């Protein structure tokens, strides 16, 4: 006798197979989504990584140095004859003309010497007259020597009066009435009668020092490495440390051929002319000089902080679809805020900025301060190019 099983007993295998199929499909999707998720995570920089976009703009390289204001033309007036100073006709800050009397010394000794020299000349001439019929060569020589002595004595008398060798402003009087007129030739330290110094040219060598205050210039000391980038004619900007918002333009006019070494630091003296003067500018004031050594426009550029290496080997870290890669790049002009990129990158590439610990941007990813590019991982200020940080923000194109 055959027993017929209920139809429901034949259905469980179908339901089980369906459930297994659904489980397999779910597992496959989970595995695929995990892999895809990992790949997408690799394509994005790690949280907190600062990046900036490669863009086009202007790259500028400058050399900066500290300096001071000085007169472009100076002169030191010293007595030609030693003696006691009897009168000083000028004071610090007074403008004088060329040839104007500045001071006098006691002429008594020089005048006595002149009288003696003149008497000797008269005697030599009388001796020459008496020797007219004989050998006159020695008598003629005596007259010549006596004439020279008279000339020197006259010059000594004239040397007791000190006159201005040029027109200008008195910036220092290195002596007083009653002091020696011959003790100030080596500068203030040699003045026996004291010093009245107006803070002028800084180094004085005469009894009275003069400066042309209508034509001022900058004297600066430039580091050894920067000096090689300078040449005459380069444009410069000068800012005053003591005068608020005071600024002037100028150009490099001279670079010292020899270096100065102090505390093992090698510098070169640089002279910069000024196109104009702000109100209140005076000799001796300290300034900061910025000289433009190179500018290129409409070039591919990247924040200089993102580029490592030196010489002809430079690298950047680029964010790609699969992660990050170190890439070799060729650098053109190395600016202060940005580097010109001649090969290795394309516009829109995202490069990683180093973690300098200088702070964060407005959304936690920006580089602020030294590298200078604003918020969101971009680059602030002067170099300014479009950047993208963690939030994909763009900075201003200050360099363009």
C-alpha positions in Angstrom: 0.0 0.0 0.0 1.6 3.3 -1.1 1.3 6.3 1.2 1.0 9.7 -0.5 2.9 12.4 1.3 1.4 15.9 1.6 2.5 18.3 -1.1 3.9 20.7 1.4 6.7 18.2 2.2 8.1 18.7 -1.4 8.4 22.6 -1.0 11.1 23.1 1.7 14.1 22.5 -0.6 12.9 25.4 -2.8 12.6 27.8 0.1 16.0 26.8 1.5 17.7 27.3 -1.9 16.1 30.7 -2.2 17.2 31.8 1.2 20.8 30.6 0.5 20.8 32.5 -2.8 19.8 35.7 -1.0 22.5 35.2 1.6 25.1 34.7 -1.1 24.0 37.8 -2.9 24.0 39.8 0.3 27.5 38.6 1.2 28.8 39.4 -2.3 27.4 42.9 -2.1 28.9 43.4 1.3 32.3 42.3 0.0 32.1 44.5 -3.0 31.0 47.5 -1.0 33.9 46.9 1.4 36.4 46.8 -1.4 34.9 49.8 -3.1 34.8 51.7 0.2 38.5 50.9 0.9 39.4 52.1 -2.6 37.5 55.3 -2.2 39.1 55.9 1.2 42.5 55.5 -0.4 41.6 58.1 -3.0 41.0 60.7 -0.4 43.8 62.1 1.8 43.8 61.1 5.4 41.7 63.3 7.7 43.8 66.3 8.8 46.1 66.1 5.7 46.6 69.6 4.3 46.6 69.9 0.5 46.7 72.6 -2.1 45.8 72.7 -5.8 48.3 73.4 -8.5 47.2 76.6 -10.4 48.5 79.3 -12.7 49.6 82.7 -11.6 52.5 85.0 -10.9 55.6 83.9 -9.0 57.9 86.5 -7.5 61.3 86.0 -5.8 62.7 88.6 -3.4 65.7 89.3 -1.2 65.1 91.0 2.1 67.6 92.6 4.5 67.9 95.1 7.3 69.5 98.4 6.6 69.7 102.1 7.6 69.2 105.5 6.0 72.3 107.5 5.2 73.2 110.5 3.1 74.2 109.8 -0.4 76.8 112.6 -0.2 78.9 113.4 2.9 82.0 115.4 3.8 84.2 115.9 6.8 85.9 119.3 7.3 89.1 119.3 9.4 91.5 122.1 10.3 94.7 122.1 8.2 96.6 123.7 11.0 96.8 122.6 14.6 95.9 125.1 17.2 93.4 126.1 19.9 89.8 126.5 18.6 88.7 130.1 19.2 85.2 130.1 17.5 82.6 127.7 16.1 80.2 129.4 13.7 77.8 126.5 13.1 75.6 124.1 15.0 74.2 120.6 14.4 71.2 120.8 12.0 72.3 124.0 10.3 72.4 124.2 6.5 75.7 125.7 5.1 76.9 126.7 1.7 80.1 125.6 0.1 83.0 127.8 1.3 81.1 129.1 4.3 83.2 129.6 7.5 82.6 126.9 10.0 85.2 127.5 12.8 88.4 129.2 13.5 91.6 128.4 15.5 94.1 130.8 17.0 96.3 132.0 14.1 99.1 133.6 16.3 101.7 130.8 15.9 101.0 130.5 12.2 101.3 134.2 11.6 104.6 134.3 13.5 105.9 131.5 11.3 104.8 133.4 8.2 106.8 136.5 9.3 109.9 134.4 9.9 109.5 132.8 6.4 109.0 136.2 4.8 112.2 137.5 6.5 114.2 134.6 5.3 113.0 135.2 1.8 114.1 138.8 1.9 117.5 137.8 3.1 117.8 135.2 0.4 116.9 137.7 -2.3 119.5 140.2 -0.9 122.2 137.5 -1.0 121.2 136.7 -4.6 121.6 140.4 -5.6 125.1 140.5 -4.0 126.1 137.4 -5.9 125.1 138.7 -9.3 128.7 139.0 -10.5 129.7 135.5 -9.2 128.3 132.0 -8.9 124.6 132.5 -8.3 123.4 128.9 -8.4 123.4 128.4 -4.6 121.9 131.8 -4.0 119.1 131.1 -6.4 118.4 127.7 -4.7 118.2 129.6 -1.3 115.6 132.0 -2.7 113.6 129.1 -4.1 113.5 127.3 -0.7 112.6 130.5 1.0 109.7 131.1 -1.4 108.4 127.6 -0.7 108.6 128.3 3.0 106.6 131.4 2.6 103.9 129.6 0.7 103.7 126.9 3.4 103.4 129.5 6.1 100.6 131.3 4.2 98.7 128.0 3.9 99.2 127.4 7.6 97.6 130.8 8.4 94.7 130.0 6.0 94.4 126.6 7.7 93.3 128.2 11.0 90.0 128.9 9.3 87.7 125.9 8.6 85.3 126.3 5.6 82.6 124.0 4.2 83.9 121.7 1.4 80.3 121.3 0.1 76.8 122.5 0.7 74.9 120.5 3.2 73.6 120.1 6.7 75.9 120.0 9.7 75.4 116.5 11.3 78.2 116.6 13.8 80.5 119.0 15.5 83.4 117.1 17.0 85.0 119.7 19.2 84.4 122.8 21.4 85.9 126.2 21.8 89.2 125.8 23.6 89.9 122.3 22.3 92.6 121.4 19.9 91.8 122.0 16.2 94.2 119.1 15.2 92.8 116.4 17.4 89.6 115.5 15.5 91.0 114.1 12.3 90.4 110.5 13.2 86.8 111.0 14.2 84.8 111.6 17.4 87.1 109.4 19.5 90.0 111.7 18.7 88.2 114.9 19.7 89.7 116.3 22.9 87.1 118.9 23.4 83.9 116.8 23.4 81.4 116.1 20.7 78.1 117.5 19.5 76.7 114.8 17.3 73.4 115.1 15.5 73.1 111.4 14.8 74.0 111.8 11.1 76.2 109.6 9.0 77.3 107.3 11.9 81.0 107.6 11.3 82.7 111.0 11.6 86.2 111.9 10.6 86.4 115.7 10.8 85.9 118.6 13.2 82.6 119.3 11.4 80.7 116.6 9.4 78.3 117.5 6.6 75.6 115.6 4.8 73.3 116.3 1.9 70.0 115.4 3.5 68.0 116.1 0.3 69.5 112.9 -1.2 69.3 109.9 1.1 70.0 106.3 0.4 69.9 102.9 2.1 72.9 101.0 3.2 72.1 97.3 3.9 73.9 94.1 4.7 72.8 91.1 2.6 73.4 87.5 3.3 76.1 85.7 1.3 73.7 83.4 -0.5 71.3 86.3 -1.4 74.0 88.6 -2.6 74.6 86.4 -5.6 71.1 87.1 -6.8 71.5 90.8 -6.7 72.7 93.2 -9.4 72.6 96.9 -10.1 69.3 98.3 -11.3 66.9 95.8 -9.6 63.8 97.4 -8.1 63.6 97.7 -4.3 60.9 98.6 -1.7 62.0 100.2 1.6 59.8 100.2 4.7 60.7 102.3 7.8 60.7 100.5 11.2 60.0 103.7 13.2 57.6 105.4 10.8 54.1 103.9 10.6 53.2 102.9 7.0 56.2 104.8 5.7 57.4 103.2 2.4 59.5 104.2 -0.6 60.7 102.7 -3.8 64.2 102.6 -5.2 66.8 100.5 -6.9 70.1 98.8 -6.2 73.0 101.1 -7.3 76.0 99.3 -5.8 77.1 96.0 -4.3 80.3 95.8 -2.4 82.9 93.6 -4.2 84.3 92.4 -0.9 82.4 90.7 2.0 82.3 91.5 5.6 82.5 88.7 8.2 81.2 89.1 11.7 80.7 86.2 14.1 81.3 83.8 11.2 78.5 85.4 9.2 79.4 86.6 5.8 77.5 89.6 4.4 77.9 92.0 1.5 77.1 95.7 1.6 74.4 96.9 -0.7 73.5 100.5 -1.5 70.0 101.4 -2.6 68.9 104.7 -4.0 65.5 106.2 -3.1 63.0 107.6 -5.6 61.3 109.7 -2.8 61.2 110.2 1.0 58.3 109.8 3.4 57.7 112.5 5.9 60.0 112.2 8.9 62.8 110.3 7.1 66.2 111.0 8.6 69.7 109.6 8.4 70.3 106.8 10.9 66.8 105.4 10.8 66.5 101.6 10.5 64.6 100.1 7.5 63.7 96.8 5.9 64.7 96.4 2.3 63.0 94.0 -0.2 64.5 93.6 -3.6 62.7 91.8 -6.4 65.1 89.4 -8.1 62.7 87.7 -10.5 59.1 87.6 -11.6 57.3 85.2 -14.0 53.6 85.6 -14.9 50.9 83.1 -16.0 52.9 80.1 -15.1 52.1 76.8 -13.4 52.8 77.2 -9.7 52.5 75.5 -6.3 53.0 76.5 -2.7 56.7 76.4 -2.0 56.0 74.6 1.3 54.8 71.6 -0.8 58.1 71.2 -2.6 61.1 69.4 -1.0 64.6 68.8 -2.2 67.3 71.2 -3.5 69.5 71.9 -6.5 67.9 70.2 -9.6 66.1 67.5 -7.6 62.6 68.5 -6.3 59.7 66.3 -5.2 56.0 66.7 -4.3 53.5 64.3 -2.9 50.4 64.1 -5.2 47.0 62.9 -4.2 45.8 60.4 -6.9 42.7 58.2 -7.3 44.4 55.3 -5.5 46.2 57.2 -2.8 49.3 59.4 -2.6 52.5 59.2 -4.7 55.8 61.0 -4.5 56.5 62.7 -7.9 59.6 64.3 -9.3 59.1 67.9 -10.6 61.2 70.5 -12.4 61.3 73.9 -10.8 61.7 77.2 -12.6 61.7 80.4 -10.5 61.8 79.6 -6.8 59.7 82.4 -5.3 59.2 83.3 -1.7 55.7 82.0 -1.5 55.4 79.8 -4.6 57.5 77.8 -7.0 57.2 77.8 -10.7 56.6 74.2 -12.0 58.0 73.5 -15.5 57.2 69.8 -15.5 55.8 67.0 -13.4 52.4 68.5 -12.5 49.3 69.7 -14.3 46.9 72.4 -13.3 44.3 71.1 -10.8 46.6 68.4 -9.3 46.3 68.2 -5.6 49.5 68.1 -3.6 50.1 67.5 0.1 51.5 70.2 2.3 53.8 69.1 5.1 52.6 68.9 8.7 54.5 71.8 10.2 52.3 72.2 13.3 51.7 75.9 12.6 48.0 75.7 13.2 44.9 74.9 11.2 42.6 76.7 8.8 39.0 77.5 9.4 37.9 73.9 8.9 40.9 72.3 10.5 42.9 71.6 7.4 44.4 75.0 6.4 48.0 76.0 6.5 48.5 79.3 8.2 51.4 81.5 8.8 54.8 80.8 7.2 53.7 79.0 4.1 51.0 81.4 3.8 47.9 80.2 2.1 44.4 80.7 3.7 41.9 78.2 5.2 40.7 74.8 4.2 44.1 73.4 3.4 44.8 76.0 0.8 47.6 78.5 0.9 47.3 82.0 2.5 48.2 85.3 1.3 51.0 86.4 -1.0 51.5 83.2 -2.9 47.8 82.8 -3.2 46.5 80.2 -5.6 43.3 78.1 -5.7 43.7 75.4 -3.1 41.5 72.6 -1.9 41.7 71.2 1.6 39.7 68.7 3.5 36.5 70.6 2.7 37.4 71.2 -1.0 37.5 75.0 -0.4 39.3 77.3 -2.8 41.6 80.2 -1.7 42.1 83.5 -3.3 44.5 83.9 -6.3 46.6 86.5 -4.7 49.6 85.7 -6.8 47.7 86.0 -10.1 
